[in-house]
Amino acid sequence: MEKQLLTEFENAAINSRDSPPPFQALSVVLSLVSNPSTTDSSLSVILKTLTLSLQNPNHRDSHHRPILSILHLLSLRHPRLRQDVITAIDSFSLLPSASTRSLADALSILLSLSATDVNNESAFLSLVFRRRISIRYWLLRNVSRFVIRPSVLFTVLFGFTKDPYPNIRSAALDGLSGLCKCILIEDQNLIRGCYFRAVELLFDTEDTVRCSAVRAVSECGRLLVATNLEKSRQEWSDALFVQLCSMVRDMSVNVRIEAFHSLGNVEMVSHDILLQTLSKKASAAMKEKNFPGQLTAKSLKLPASSAAFAFVHGLEDEFREVRSSACRALQRLTILSADFAGGAVNLLMDVLSDDSLDVRLQALETMHCMARFDHLKVQEAHLNKFAGTLLDSDILIRSAARRLLKLTKLRTLALFRLCIDGLIKNLELYPQDEADVFSVLFSVGQKHGKFVVSMMREVSRMIEPSFGGKLSFDNVRTASLLVLAISAPVSLERHICSIQPRIFSYAVTILGRISRGLADVMDQSNLLTYLSHCSRFTFASAAEFFNGEECALPAEEGDAYLIQRDDAILEDCSEKVLELQRANSLQLEFNLGTPDKGGNCITLILQKVTEIWPLLELGLMDGVSNILRGVKAELRRQRSNSRFGDELIFILNYLDAIELLGRLWARFIFPRKFYSYQMGDWRLLFENLDMILKEMRYRFIGLTKEDEFHILELKLVADTAKLCKLEAGCQYNTMKKLHSGVSLAQQLHEEGSISLSSFVTELQKALNEINMSGSATMENPFSLLSSLKQFKLRQLVLPGKLKYIEAEMDVQGTDFQNPLPFIPGLPVGISLAITVRNVSVEKRLWIKMSLEEKMTQFAFLDLLELGGDDEVRKFTIVSPFYKTPRARCFSLRVCIVIECSSDCSQMPRNYGGPKHDIAYICEEKEVFFSMVVK
């Protein structure tokens, strides 16, 4: 039957060479393509015949479209032919005889089938200027999927901002916004023209155009600020901020939402203008100050007073979406100024009684962000309003309010009492919140140890047994006060003497309840040890405490006693660390002494790393660093004499990764140290850890699925921490990495016998909750923190011999004293002698050439053409660098990198290099150039 149908189609095609095949023949082809049993040979004949029919200039447009549809179906039903179908349709799109509708259909199919962008600038330009409005709109909406020169694309989009059709103007503005995000334009006149054109369209009659204009003003303004000199950068940033403030009173809800969203993205604003947005009256100085921009369609001046009342308008808007957007904008801007945050708190406290759950949640998250950056100044009037959120009927509101209290600094004992009373009332009304309330009580007590001591002196009789010795710790208030009491010694060692030791023994009676609340701080066994230790401490007697008397020991002797005791504890801890270090060093030296026992050495080291992880969880970073430093020094000394050289390199990288992860972990555990670290310290730790994990994952051959899962889990821990601490401007990329990593972990679990850890399981749940809620991650990163607390380091087991991917590169014929000659603006060649080891032809290697962090160019190394075997390849290549600067001399940094093909991170657009992230496989070399003098 199949042969008969195929014969009918071929005969019809032969008989209609000068005219298109009849629709009856196309229906035969459709049946063959739809049938999964059709043979490959028949499908190849169909593909060839349809391709020839597309190329025939005598066929009408009405027959091209059904043929394109059949080819599309062919690629979907038979993926092995997809590339051939793409080639056929791409060839058709280049034909000058193709009609508008057929060409648009061809490009649409290419975009749906191809994973890469369509490199057909001529077809895009041909279609975009034709009369069909729908096709023009579709092209502008999908402009990011076409490879077009930025200068040409900028001109086209700028021209279409004056199109008579509103949807075309809107699409052109969105295209300009996307273009400003992915390229750097150095011509300031061009940027200003784009910016002021977008400002002009802020007063368009159509809502959609104004929305797009707000986005375009935001992105063009950001680019304008970035390209200006330092002196005028502040002025342009203020002008952008005030211009966006003028749109928060727009008649359209969507425009107001977009205006507040863009306001939150402004990175630099003057202090007085920020404060003006919270004021209902414009100051005299603001009335006299003007910025470049427009207040109305006819007014070409933009007074600074336009910013007045902006956030008051937003937080009192009748639509909850606008109020929520205003809260999000405040969250980002309060980081810039403590005074602005202080004024914003007064407005946000009123928002806590909003009718909308989403708005109340966003207001709490905004104040949480203030507290993280120590910009939240709480007063007694604020806390009275805030206490109502602890009694809210919604569990999400209560949870967010408690998270905020964990970071809030209470400056007086009265504020502290209000806070504790609010938490106890929360627990009395909602017993199901007990674990979280206990956790907050413990955390608040840690930060306010002196207040705990003062308050316990007032309420201590409530904790004592009743007449007859009966304990009543089932009482909510009593249990809460017990948790508060045991928190003080953790953060305020000098005041242990003021807490009666019996209170710690009372806490043991509700150990299970307390341990559930403190699971993120310590497990039940450690809590029991801690309570037992404190209950035996007898520095201050119970009679002295309950009679309100001070400690009988003089203050000087008491201080000396406490110092001696602290020194004894530290000395005991140090001795344990040193003992473990000596044990590691001796055992390591024993195993590395003979090369045959190198495998045992590796197993021992991996086992010891797992054993010292509890020390990292306790914050003993210095002792662990000493251990690891000794182990790494011994490994480097023995590397050249061992036949396990590549495995030892892997272990060295692994030890570096564990040490960096331990430093991150210690900072998460001890919140008191959080503010002592600058954001740059965090970023440096994350960057170093990410680089090491990439090397472990992509530079070693022979890793098993279990090894890959182990490294992937460490990467997920780092990305989760990164999302919770930093990345306010890159949350989308980090979230994308997390989703990709979790999917890969699930795939590894399904392919083999790998069991998912508790951390990965909890992370997967947290990501699913975030997707279901539809909220941005950085607005609520705390749903991910619970998964981090589940992480436990598992032992890594290397199965056998590994191979290490590395390269050596020598720049020939140049050094600092003998630079290479060049002519500005013309390409220059760099002769490189390269040796690569353990690289197969499937790997993608690139030469990376960087010019002062501003410009990067990549050159692909085709290993199949260069020859050699996988073990060692040696070759010499001349790599061109095209964008030589207009300068008398310059230097390039050159190195060899490997593309991380399975990584979800993508390189910036228009680099013309690798699509995914890269890992360095050789040392970076500097090449010097000097201009040829005529």
C-alpha positions, 0 to 999 in steps of 0.5 A: 500500500505504501509503495502504491501511494508513493508511486502515485505521488511521484507520478503526479509530481513528474506530470506537474513539473511546470505546475504545482502538484495537485491537492490530491497528491498532497493529501497522499503525502500527508497520509504517508507522513502521518503514518508512523510505519512509513519507511525512511526511504519513502520519507526521503523521497517525499522530502526530496520531491517537496523540496524541489517543488518549493524551489520551482518558480512556476508554482503558485503561493497557494501551493507553497503554504500546504507544502510548508505545512507538510514539511513542518509535520514531517519534522515533528513526526520524524525528528531524524529528518528535522535538520534536512527540513530546516535546510530545505525551508531555509533555502526557500526563504532565500528565494526572491520569488517567495511571496510575503505570506509564504516567506512569513510561514517559512520563517515561522516554521524555522523559528519553531524547529530550530534551537538557534536564531535564524540568520537571514537578515535580508528576509527579515528586512524584506518582510518587515517593510511590506504592507501586511500589518500582522506579519510586521507585528509578528516579526517585531515581536520575534526580533530577538530570534533573528541574527541582525546587525545591531546598527541595522536593527536599531535603525529599523526599530527606531523608525517603527516607533512612529508607525501609525498602528499602535501595536507596531509602535508598542512592539518596536519599543519593546524591541528597543528595550531588549536591544538595550539589554544585550548590547553596548552602544557607545554613541551617546547621541543615538542613545539620547535620541532613543531615550527622548523618543520613548519619553515622547511616547509616554503620552501616547493615546494607547495604553499598550504603547505607554506601557512599552514606552515606560519599559523603553525609557527605563532600559534606554535611561539605564544605558544612558546613565552607564555611558555617561561620565561620572559627573553627569551620571547622577544627573541623568539617573535622577532625570530617569527616576523623576520621569518614571515618577511622573507616570505613577498617576497614569490613567491605565493600571498597567502603566502604573504597575510598569512605572513602579516596576521600573522605579525599582530598577533605578540603581542611583538616586539623589537622597533629596529626590528619594525623600520627596517621593514620600512627601505630600508637599514639594519643597521649594528647592525641588520646584526650582530644579528641572531635568531633561524630559517631559511632564506633559505632551507639550511641556519640555521641562521636567521639574524635580517636584514631579517625584512628590507623592509618588509612593504615597499614590502607589500605596494608596492606589485602588488596585491591589496590583499597583499597591503590590508593585509599589511595595516591590519598588520600595523594597529595592530603593530602601537599600540605597538610603537609611533615611528613606527606609525610615520614612517608608516604614511609616507608610508600610505600617498602614499597608499591613492592614490592607484588604489584599493578602498579596499586598500585606505579604509584599509589605512584610517582605519589603520590611524584611529587606530593610532589616537585612540591610540594617535600615529598619528602625522600629518604634513603639507605635510601629510595633503596636501595628505590627503585632496585629500581623502575628494574629492574622488568620492567614498562616503566610502573613504570620510566618512572614511577620515572624521572619521579620522579627528574627532580623529586627533590632529592638532598641528598648526593653519596652519594645522587646516586651511588646515583641515577646508578648505578641509572639506568645499571643500568636502561639496561644491563638494558633498552637500549630505555629509552635515550632516556628514561634519557638525558633523566633523566640530563641533567635530574638533572645540571642540578639537581645541577651541583656533584655532577656536577663531583665525580663526573666527577673520579672517573670521568673516566678511564673516558671517555678513549679506550683505549690506541691512541686507540680510542673505546669509547662504545658502552659503556652506562656511558661513554655515560651518563657523557657525557650526565651530563657535558654537563648540568652547564654548562647549570645551573652556568655557574660550573663549566664550567672543571672539565669537560674540553672534550674530553668535549664533543667525545666527546659529538658521536660519539654525537650522534644517540643523545643528541639522541633523549633530549634531544628535549624540551630541544633539537633536534639542530642546537642540541645540536650547536651547544652541544657545539661551543661548549663543546668550544672553551672552554679556560679550564681545561686538560686536564692540570690537570683530569686531574692533579686540580689546581685551575684555575691562574687565581686565583678572583677572576680566574676569577669576573671572567672568567665574569661578563664572558663571561656579560655578553657572551652576554647583550649579544649576545642582547639586540642580536639581540632589539633588532635584530628589534624595530627591524625590526618597528617600522620595517616596521610603521610603513611599512605602517600609514602608508597605510590601503590597505596595512593588509592587508599590515601584518596579514600581516607582523605574523602572519609576524613572530609566527611568527618570534619564537616560537623566542625564546619557546621559548628563554625570552627573554620580556623581549625578546619582550615589548618587541617585542610592546609596540611593535607593539601600541602602534603598532596602537592608534595607527593603529586609528582611521585604518585601514579595517581596524579590526576586523581590528586588534582581532583582531590585538591580541587575538592578540598578547596571547594569544601573549604569555600563551602564551609566559609559560606556555611559558617556565615549562614549559621552565625547571623551576628556576623552577617553584617560584618561581611561586605557584599564583595566578600560574598561575591568573591566566595561564590565566584571562586566556588563556582569556578572550582566546581566547574573545573571538577565537573568538566575538566575530569574524564572518568567520573561516575554518575554518583560523582557527578551527582555529588558535584551537582549537589554542591553546585545546588547548595552554592546557587541556593545560597547565592540566591538567598544572599545576593543576585538582586539583578540576576535572580532569573539566571540563578533560578534558571540554574537551580531548575536545570540542576534539580532536573539533572539531579532527577534525571541522574536519579531515574537513570541509576541507583542514585538516591536523592538527598533530603536537601535536593528533595526539599529544594525541589519542593521549594522551587515548585512552591515558588512556581505555583505562587508566581512570585519573584524569588528575591522577593521571598527567598526564605522558602529556599532556606529550609532546604539548605538546612537539610544539607549534609555532606556525603562521602565522595567515592572515586571509582578508578583512574581519572584523566585531567583535561589541560592545555599549554599555550605559548605565544610565539614571537612576542613579549613585553619588550618586543610587542607585535605590530598592528594597525588600528582598526585592522585585524591582527594575527596571534601565533600560538603553539598549543598542546592539549591533553585528554581532549576528545573531538566531541569537546568544544575548545575555544581561544578566548581573547579579552581586551581590558574587560570591555571586549571579548572575542572567541575563536573555535578550535576544530580538533578534527581538522587539527589532528592528533589523538585524544591523549596529546594534541600539539599544533600551531595556529594563527588566531585573528583578533578583529577589533583592534582599538584606536590606540598606540598600544594595547594588550590582550589576555589570551587563554584556552577554555572548554565549553560546558555544554551541559550547563544551563548558563548562557554566554551574553549575546553577540559574542560570536562564541560559546553558547554555554558557560566556560571553564579555563583549562590553561594559564592566561597569557598576556600579548602586547601590541604596538602601533606601526609607525609610518 
